[in-house]
Amino acid sequence: GLCDRLGIFVDGSLRCIGNPKELSARFGGFFVLTVTSAPGSEGDVTAFVQSLAAGVRSTYALAGTQKFEIPSGNITLAKVFGEMTANKARLQVVDWGIANTTLEEAFIKISKGAVGT
């Protein structure tokens, strides 16, 4: 049968082992909020998202599309949906979405040494 556990090695050392969902939850621990807004409103969007919860980190910004990491323990999905819906027009948001940490994002954090084992 196939194995359902992964081991991640960094510089020849085993950093962690577990199933993909467990590793994503253990080394992720954040939501990824992606917001695309009209040109010129990026600063307002950044300030707004950072006001939603403690520990928000901007990870990407290009041509009106921004990505933020929000620690999942600091906010609920209901709050994100409510606040984004209420402020979408004011912030000139064209599109937005929120997702859990992917295995790829967790792997990148582990391999960069951003997360201990």
GICORKA-V988594 format. One record per backbone hydrogen bond with DSSP energy under -0.5 kcal/mol. CO is the residue of the C=O (numbers start at 0). NH is the residue of the N-H. If there is no record, write none. Layout:
co={CO/CO}
nh={NH/NH}
This chain:
co={5/6/7/7/9/12/12/15/17/18/19/20/21/22/23/23/28/28/29/30/30/31/31/32/33/34/34/35/35/37/40/41/42/43/44/45/46/47/47/48/48/52/56/59/61/63/63/64/65/66/66/67/67/68/69/70/71/75/76/77/78/79/80/81/82/83/86/87/88/91/94/96/98/101/102/103/104/105/106/107/108/108/109}
nh={17/8/14/15/12/9/14/7/5/22/23/24/25/26/27/28/71/72/100/32/69/33/98/67/96/36/65/93/94/40/44/45/46/47/48/49/50/50/51/51/52/55/68/66/64/36/65/61/34/58/59/32/69/56/30/73/74/79/80/81/82/83/84/85/86/87/90/92/91/37/35/33/31/105/106/107/108/109/110/111/113/114/112}
